[in-house]
Amino acid sequence: FTVKVEGGSGCLFQPINDEYSYVLTAKHVILGNNQPSIIRQILGEDDNLINETLNIIGSPFTHPDENKDAAIIKVQKVNGLELLLRDDLSSENRNGYFLCGHPNSRANNSYSFRDNKLEIQNKKQYGYFEAELNRVANRTEIVGQSGGGIIKIEDSCFLLGGIQKQMSAPDGIEQLGRIDFMPLSFFDEIIELNGNELSKLFPPY
C-alpha cells in the first residue's frame, strides 16, 4: 500500500468508488507540484523489483487549514486495496503499528521501502497523534517517510491509523524517536469540502 511521492511517501487507499483510488499523503510533500511523481514498488513472484508509475487524475486536493498537513491525490484504480481498512484509533490497544514509507536514507537502493515499529502515545494540538519508534531514529533517518501510512496487521486485514507528518522535535533537542501523524479525520474533512469530486473513505474497521 506504500508509494513514493516525490521526495516523500504516500499510502494507497480505496474509497467507496470503482473508478479511482486515493494516495493519502502529507501536504508538504507535494507543495507547489500539481503533478507529483508517484511510484509503487512491487516485488514480483521471483522477488524481482517492479516500479509502477501511477497515473494521476486531476490535481491534488489539499486541506485548506494550514495547521493540517493532509493531501489526497486521485489516481487510476489500483486493484487489491480492499484489504486495507481505516482505523480511527478508538481501541485501547495502540501497539503493533508500523510507520511505512520510503526514507531518503535508502534512496540509493533500488528497493527503498522500510517499516518502523512504533507505539502510539498521546493526542496533540489540532488533532495530531504522537508515536514513539521502537528503535530510536533521528530526523535524517526518517526524512522521506513523511506521508507514509501508520499501519498494523490484524487478523486477515491491514488497518490504517493515520499518515505521518514529521518528527515531534528537532535533532539536538530530543533523541526519543518520536513522530507526529495525522488521523484519517483530516482526510474526511478534505472529502467533505470536495464532495462533488471525491468519494468517502470506507467506514471504520
C-alpha positions in Angstrom: 0.0 0.0 0.0 3.0 2.3 0.3 4.2 4.5 -2.6 6.9 7.0 -3.3 5.6 10.5 -3.7 8.2 13.0 -5.0 10.8 13.2 -2.1 8.4 11.6 0.4 5.9 8.8 0.8 2.2 8.1 0.5 -0.4 5.4 1.3 -2.8 3.9 -1.2 -6.4 3.6 0.0 -9.6 2.6 -1.8 -12.6 5.0 -1.3 -16.2 4.0 -2.0 -15.7 4.2 -5.7 -14.9 1.7 -8.5 -13.3 4.2 -10.9 -10.3 5.5 -9.0 -8.1 5.1 -5.9 -6.5 7.5 -3.5 -3.0 8.3 -2.4 -3.1 9.8 1.1 0.0 11.9 1.9 1.3 14.9 3.7 0.6 18.3 2.1 4.2 19.5 2.4 5.5 16.5 0.3 3.7 17.9 -2.8 3.7 21.6 -2.0 3.7 23.6 -5.3 3.5 20.4 -7.5 0.2 19.6 -9.1 1.5 16.5 -10.9 3.8 14.8 -8.5 5.6 11.6 -9.4 4.0 8.6 -7.7 5.8 5.2 -7.9 4.7 2.0 -6.4 7.4 -0.6 -5.8 6.3 -4.2 -6.0 8.2 -7.5 -5.5 7.2 -10.0 -8.2 6.9 -13.8 -7.8 10.6 -14.2 -8.2 11.3 -11.3 -5.9 12.2 -9.2 -8.9 11.5 -5.4 -8.4 8.7 -3.8 -10.4 8.5 0.0 -10.4 4.9 1.0 -11.4 4.2 4.7 -12.1 0.7 5.6 -11.1 -1.4 7.9 -13.3 -2.8 11.0 -11.5 -6.4 12.1 -12.1 -6.6 15.9 -12.0 -4.8 18.0 -9.3 -4.2 17.1 -5.7 -6.7 18.1 -3.0 -5.1 19.7 0.0 -6.5 20.7 3.4 -7.2 24.4 3.5 -6.2 24.7 7.2 -2.5 25.5 7.3 -2.3 23.5 10.6 -3.5 20.3 8.9 -0.8 18.8 6.7 -3.1 16.5 4.7 -3.5 15.9 0.9 -5.4 13.5 -1.3 -4.3 12.5 -4.8 -6.7 10.7 -7.1 -5.1 8.0 -9.2 -6.3 5.5 -11.7 -7.9 2.5 -10.0 -5.4 0.1 -8.2 -6.7 -3.4 -7.6 -6.3 -5.2 -4.3 -6.6 -2.3 -1.9 -9.8 -3.5 -0.2 -7.7 -5.4 2.4 -6.6 -2.0 3.9 -9.3 -0.7 6.2 -9.4 2.5 8.2 -8.8 2.5 11.9 -9.9 5.6 13.9 -7.7 4.7 16.9 -10.6 4.2 19.2 -9.1 0.9 20.5 -7.1 1.0 23.7 -4.5 -1.3 22.1 -2.2 1.1 20.3 0.7 -1.3 19.9 1.6 -3.2 16.8 1.7 -0.3 14.3 4.4 0.4 11.8 5.4 3.6 10.0 5.7 2.5 6.4 7.5 4.6 3.8 10.5 5.2 1.5 13.1 7.1 3.6 15.8 9.1 1.8 18.4 7.1 3.6 17.5 4.3 1.2 17.1 6.4 -1.9 20.2 4.9 -3.5 18.7 1.4 -3.0 16.7 0.1 -5.9 14.1 -1.1 -3.4 13.7 1.7 -0.8 10.7 0.5 1.3 11.2 0.4 5.1 8.8 0.0 8.0 9.5 1.1 11.6 7.6 -0.4 14.5 6.1 2.1 16.8 3.7 2.6 19.7 1.1 5.3 19.7 1.3 7.7 22.6 -0.8 10.8 23.2 -3.1 13.1 21.2 -1.8 16.6 20.4 -2.8 20.0 19.3 -5.1 20.2 16.2 -5.8 16.5 16.5 -2.4 15.1 15.6 -1.1 12.0 17.4 2.4 11.4 18.7 4.1 8.0 18.4 7.4 6.5 19.6 9.5 4.4 17.3 10.6 1.1 18.7 14.2 1.9 17.8 15.3 5.5 18.2 15.9 7.3 14.9 16.9 10.8 14.2 15.3 13.1 11.6 18.0 12.3 9.0 16.9 8.7 9.1 13.2 9.4 8.9 13.2 12.1 6.2 11.3 10.7 3.1 8.8 8.8 5.2 6.6 11.9 5.5 3.2 11.0 4.1 3.7 7.3 4.9 0.9 5.2 6.5 0.7 4.2 10.1 -0.4 0.5 9.5 -0.9 -2.6 11.6 -1.9 -6.2 10.7 -4.9 -7.6 12.4 -6.5 -11.0 11.6 -6.7 -11.2 7.8 -6.6 -7.4 7.1 -4.5 -4.3 7.4 -5.5 -1.3 9.4 -4.6 2.3 8.5 -4.5 4.6 11.6 -3.1 7.7 10.0 -0.4 9.4 7.9 2.9 10.6 9.1 3.7 14.3 9.2 7.2 14.9 10.8 9.5 14.3 13.8 8.0 15.6 17.0 11.1 17.6 17.9 14.3 18.7 16.0 17.5 16.7 16.4 19.7 18.0 19.2 16.6 18.8 21.3 15.2 15.3 21.8 16.5 11.9 21.0 13.3 10.0 21.8 12.5 8.9 18.2 9.0 10.5 18.4 6.9 11.3 15.3 3.7 13.2 14.7 1.0 11.8 12.5 -2.5 12.9 11.4 -5.7 10.8 11.8 -7.9 9.9 8.9 -10.4 12.6 10.0 -8.2 15.2 8.3 -8.8 13.4 5.0 -12.6 13.2 5.7 -12.6 16.9 6.0 -11.0 17.3 2.6 -13.6 15.0 1.1 -16.4 16.9 2.7 -15.2 20.1 1.2 -14.9 18.5 -2.3 -18.0 16.2 -2.2 -18.6 16.6 -5.9 -15.2 15.2 -6.9 -14.2 12.9 -4.0 -15.8 9.8 -2.6 -15.8 8.9 1.1 -13.4 6.5 2.7 -14.7 3.2 3.8 -16.3 3.1 7.3 -14.1 2.3 10.3 -13.0 -1.3 10.9 
